[in-house]
Amino acid sequence: MSESQPALTLGSSPASLTRRFIGLVFFAVLIGPNCIPAAIAAPTPQEVDRSLSRAISYLASQQQASGAWRAPQGESMAMTSLTLMAFMATGHVPSEGPHGKNMERAIRWVVDRQLPTGLLAMNQVHGIMYEHGICTLMLAEVAGMVDEPLASRVRTSLAAAVKLILQAQAVPKVNQHVGGWRYSATSNDSDLSATGWQLLALRAAKDVGCDVPSASIEAAVSYVKRCTARPGGFSYMPGDGVTATRTGTGILCLEVCGNHHAPETIAAAQFLRRRPPRYQDGWFFYGAYYSSIGMFKVGGDYWTETRDALTTELIAHQAGDGAWTGNSTNEFSNGPIYCTSLATLALAVEYQYLPIYQR
């Protein structure tokens, strides 16, 4: 795939017909060497297309012989799942096109490593529910894109993964943590970050026919709302301070669960209009992913202003080989596959190829 021949054009997506070719993004004037000009032209749809094409070419070049993609510590189910979603978000599907067979290999690689408990994670020490939620979301998104016999394996794996998420939510917790998730399937507390992945996974799984009780979604939404903070935005745990990254997480959680334009969402969206995620932020790529999809679902000026800010930040920091690597203040330690996959997922939202993106 060459830079002059992007896999897709944003102009072909129905959601892009009303998109401005050039937008202005306004940043507060910052004092210091990393200052961004007060007003700069946002990337055009064609520039976004080219950026995504380069990113997909980079990700394709990094697939391992096993079918997996690597984290710095080795082959990773989470990195493989994030990369698969990046391919799907840009219009690539298993078994079709230049990446189809390799995508099928990667899906099988993930499913083959599911534990009898239903757990989809290789990191057994810390944060396994992050990995599990990401993998479960991927299986829910790909479930309608694969043919038999792989489709049956995906559905079976997805059902077991969803069951584990529901069991983890039901672990007894004090009131402020009820309804959420944290690092392990037995955690008795919750945080918004881990909860975000599980809730997206459950919502996507419910959309493809998995048995997800409405009460579980409602309990999770209640937890997310307890993470709101004044004057608007979301925090890591109830009572913590607001960050742009967590605010994007909270917005997307409420939007995908049908709480469209809830008061908490609008207050948070106003916060992100004033202060979108910036490259120097901690967990910038994570924040870009959630903020991009969440604000797209909110729509209107909330979306267009956030889109222009995020595309400007992302494309400005893409390397010549198509990758994003992060830096010491954000996710550098997670490696370029993580950063590049999340950047791709954030930039591709207007294509609406992934079911979770659709309004």
C-alpha positions in Angstrom: 0.0 0.0 0.0 1.6 3.2 -1.1 1.2 6.7 0.3 -0.2 7.8 -3.1 -2.8 5.1 -3.0 -4.6 5.2 0.3 -6.8 2.2 1.0 -9.8 4.5 1.5 -10.9 8.0 1.0 -12.8 9.8 3.6 -14.9 11.4 0.9 -16.5 8.0 0.2 -18.0 7.8 3.7 -21.5 9.1 4.2 -20.4 10.7 7.4 -17.8 12.8 5.6 -20.1 14.5 3.1 -20.6 17.5 5.3 -17.0 17.6 6.6 -15.1 20.8 6.0 -12.0 20.4 3.9 -10.1 22.8 6.1 -11.0 23.5 9.7 -9.4 25.8 12.3 -8.4 24.5 15.7 -7.9 27.0 18.5 -5.6 26.3 21.3 -5.0 28.3 24.4 -1.7 30.2 24.1 0.8 28.3 26.2 4.1 29.7 27.5 7.1 27.5 26.9 9.1 25.7 24.2 6.3 23.3 23.3 3.8 26.1 22.5 1.4 25.4 19.6 0.3 28.4 17.5 -3.0 29.8 18.6 -4.7 28.9 15.3 -3.5 26.4 12.7 -5.2 24.7 9.8 -6.4 21.2 10.6 -5.5 18.3 8.3 -7.7 17.8 5.3 -9.6 14.5 4.8 -7.0 13.6 2.1 -4.2 14.1 4.6 -5.9 11.9 7.2 -6.4 9.2 4.5 -2.7 9.3 3.7 -1.8 9.2 7.4 -4.0 6.1 7.9 -2.6 4.4 4.8 0.9 4.8 6.2 -0.1 3.6 9.6 -1.7 0.4 8.2 1.3 -0.3 6.1 3.5 0.0 9.2 1.2 -2.3 11.3 1.1 -4.9 8.5 4.9 -5.0 8.4 5.1 -5.7 12.1 3.0 -8.9 12.2 4.9 -11.9 13.6 5.1 -15.3 11.9 2.7 -16.6 14.5 0.1 -14.2 13.4 0.4 -12.0 16.5 1.7 -8.5 17.1 4.1 -7.6 19.9 4.2 -5.5 22.9 7.7 -4.6 24.2 7.5 -7.7 26.5 6.6 -10.1 23.7 3.7 -11.3 21.7 0.5 -9.8 23.1 -3.2 -10.6 22.8 -4.1 -6.9 23.6 -1.7 -5.6 20.9 -3.0 -8.1 18.4 -6.6 -7.2 19.1 -5.9 -3.4 18.9 -4.2 -3.9 15.6 -7.0 -6.0 14.2 -9.5 -3.3 15.2 -7.3 -0.7 13.5 -7.4 -2.8 10.2 -11.2 -3.1 10.5 -11.6 0.6 11.3 -10.0 1.4 8.0 -12.1 -0.9 5.9 -10.1 -4.2 5.9 -12.0 -7.4 6.7 -10.9 -10.9 7.4 -10.4 -13.3 4.4 -10.7 -10.4 1.9 -8.2 -8.0 0.3 -4.5 -7.8 0.9 -4.7 -8.3 4.7 -7.6 -10.7 5.0 -5.7 -13.9 5.5 -3.3 -12.4 7.9 -6.2 -11.0 9.9 -7.8 -14.4 10.1 -4.4 -15.8 11.4 -4.4 -13.2 14.1 -8.0 -13.9 15.2 -7.2 -17.6 15.5 -4.1 -16.7 17.5 -6.1 -14.8 20.0 -8.9 -17.4 20.3 -6.4 -20.2 20.7 -5.0 -18.6 23.8 -8.2 -18.2 25.7 -8.1 -19.9 29.1 -10.7 -22.3 30.3 -12.0 -19.6 32.6 -12.8 -17.5 29.6 -9.9 -15.1 30.2 -8.3 -13.5 27.2 -5.0 -12.3 28.6 -1.4 -13.3 28.7 -0.3 -10.8 31.4 -1.2 -12.8 34.5 0.4 -10.3 36.9 -1.2 -6.9 36.5 -4.0 -5.3 34.6 -5.4 -8.5 33.1 -8.9 -7.0 32.7 -7.5 -4.3 30.4 -6.2 -7.0 28.1 -9.4 -9.1 28.5 -11.7 -6.1 27.7 -9.7 -5.1 24.6 -9.7 -8.7 23.3 -13.4 -9.2 24.0 -14.3 -5.9 22.2 -12.3 -7.1 19.2 -14.2 -10.4 19.1 -17.5 -8.6 19.3 -16.5 -6.3 16.5 -15.2 -9.0 14.2 -18.0 -11.5 14.9 -20.1 -10.5 11.9 -17.1 -10.2 9.6 -15.8 -13.8 9.6 -17.0 -16.9 7.8 -17.5 -20.5 9.2 -15.8 -22.3 10.8 -14.0 -19.4 12.3 -17.2 -17.6 13.0 -18.4 -20.4 15.4 -15.1 -20.3 17.3 -15.3 -16.5 17.6 -18.9 -16.6 19.0 -18.0 -19.4 21.5 -14.9 -17.5 22.7 -16.9 -14.2 22.9 -19.6 -15.8 25.0 -17.1 -17.2 27.5 -15.3 -13.8 27.6 -18.5 -11.9 28.3 -19.4 -14.4 31.1 -16.1 -13.6 32.8 -16.7 -9.8 32.6 -20.1 -10.2 34.2 -18.7 -12.4 36.9 -16.0 -9.8 37.6 -18.6 -7.0 37.9 -20.6 -9.1 40.4 -17.7 -9.3 42.9 -18.9 -7.7 46.2 -17.8 -4.1 46.4 -18.4 -1.0 48.6 -21.1 1.3 47.2 -18.9 3.7 45.3 -17.3 0.9 43.3 -20.4 -1.1 42.5 -21.0 -1.7 38.8 -17.4 -1.2 37.6 -14.2 -3.2 37.1 -10.6 -2.9 37.9 -7.3 -4.8 37.3 -8.4 -8.4 37.9 -11.5 -10.5 37.7 -11.6 -10.7 41.5 -10.9 -7.0 42.2 -13.2 -5.5 44.9 -12.8 -1.9 43.7 -13.3 -0.2 40.3 -11.8 2.5 38.1 -13.0 4.3 35.0 -10.2 3.1 32.8 -10.7 -0.6 33.3 -14.5 -0.1 33.3 -14.3 1.7 29.9 -13.0 -1.4 28.1 -15.4 -3.8 29.8 -18.4 -1.6 29.1 -17.5 -1.2 25.4 -17.0 -4.9 25.1 -20.4 -5.7 26.7 -22.2 -3.1 24.6 -20.6 -4.5 21.4 -21.3 -8.1 22.5 -24.9 -7.2 23.2 -25.3 -5.7 19.8 -24.2 -9.0 18.1 -26.6 -11.1 20.2 -24.7 -12.1 23.3 -26.6 -12.5 26.6 -25.8 -9.2 28.4 -28.4 -8.3 31.1 -29.6 -4.8 30.9 -29.1 -4.5 34.6 -25.3 -5.0 34.1 -25.2 -2.1 31.6 -27.2 0.1 33.9 -25.0 -0.7 36.9 -21.9 0.2 34.9 -23.5 3.4 33.7 -24.2 4.3 37.3 -20.6 3.7 38.2 -19.4 5.9 35.3 -21.7 8.7 36.4 -20.2 8.5 39.9 -16.9 9.4 38.3 -18.1 12.8 37.2 -16.6 15.8 38.7 -17.3 19.5 38.8 -17.5 21.7 36.8 -17.6 19.0 34.2 -15.6 15.9 33.1 -14.7 12.5 34.5 -12.1 11.2 36.9 -10.2 7.9 37.4 -12.2 7.1 40.5 -15.1 8.8 42.2 -13.7 11.9 44.0 -10.5 12.2 41.9 -9.5 15.1 39.7 -10.7 15.5 36.1 -8.4 14.7 33.2 -9.0 14.9 29.4 -8.2 11.2 29.0 -10.8 10.1 31.6 -13.3 12.6 30.3 -13.2 11.0 26.9 -13.6 7.6 28.5 -16.7 8.7 30.4 -18.3 10.4 27.4 -17.9 7.3 25.2 -19.2 5.0 27.9 -22.4 7.0 28.4 -22.9 7.5 24.6 -22.6 3.8 23.6 -25.0 2.9 26.4 -27.8 5.1 25.1 -27.3 8.0 27.5 -27.1 10.4 24.5 -26.5 14.0 25.5 -27.0 13.2 29.2 -26.2 16.2 31.4 -22.9 14.6 32.5 -22.0 14.0 28.9 -22.6 17.6 27.8 -20.7 19.1 30.8 -17.8 16.8 29.9 -18.0 17.6 26.2 -17.8 21.3 27.0 -14.6 20.5 29.1 -13.0 18.7 26.1 -13.9 21.6 23.7 -11.9 23.8 26.0 -9.1 21.3 26.7 -8.8 18.4 24.3 -6.1 15.8 24.8 -2.6 17.0 24.0 0.4 15.0 22.9 2.4 15.8 26.1 -0.5 14.4 28.3 -0.1 11.2 30.1 -1.9 8.5 28.2 -2.5 10.7 25.2 -3.2 7.9 22.7 -5.6 6.3 25.1 -7.3 9.7 25.5 -7.3 10.3 21.8 -9.1 7.0 21.2 -11.9 7.5 23.7 -12.3 11.3 23.0 -12.5 10.9 19.3 -15.2 8.2 19.3 -17.1 9.7 22.2 -17.2 13.2 20.8 -18.1 11.9 17.3 -21.2 10.3 18.9 -22.0 13.6 20.7 -21.8 15.3 17.3 -22.1 18.9 16.2 -19.4 21.4 17.1 -18.4 19.3 20.0 -17.2 16.7 17.4 -15.8 19.0 14.7 -13.7 21.1 17.2 -12.3 18.0 19.0 -11.7 16.2 15.6 -9.6 19.1 14.3 -7.6 19.4 17.5 -6.9 15.6 17.7 -6.1 15.1 14.0 -3.7 18.0 14.2 -1.9 16.6 17.2 -1.8 13.1 15.8 -0.6 13.7 12.3 2.0 16.2 13.6 3.7 13.4 15.6 3.5 10.5 13.1 6.9 9.1 12.2 8.1 8.7 8.6 7.5 5.0 8.6 3.9 5.5 9.6 4.2 4.7 13.2 3.5 6.6 16.4 5.9 5.9 19.3 4.9 8.2 22.1 7.3 9.9 24.5 8.3 9.8 28.1 5.2 11.6 29.2 2.7 9.3 27.5 2.7 5.7 26.3 6.3 5.2 25.0 6.8 2.2 27.3 3.9 0.4 25.6 5.6 0.4 22.3 4.7 1.6 18.8 2.1 -1.1 18.0 0.0 0.2 20.9 0.4 3.9 20.0 -0.1 3.3 16.3 -3.2 1.2 16.7 -4.9 3.7 19.0 -3.9 6.6 16.8 -5.4 4.8 13.8 -8.6 4.0 15.6 -8.9 7.7 16.7 -8.3 9.0 13.1 -10.6 6.5 11.4 -13.8 7.2 13.4 -15.6 9.1 10.5 -15.3 6.0 8.3 -17.7 4.3 10.6 -16.6 0.8 9.6 -16.5 -0.5 13.1 -19.9 -1.1 14.6 -19.0 0.7 17.9 -18.4 3.9 15.8 -21.8 4.1 14.4 -24.2 6.7 15.7 
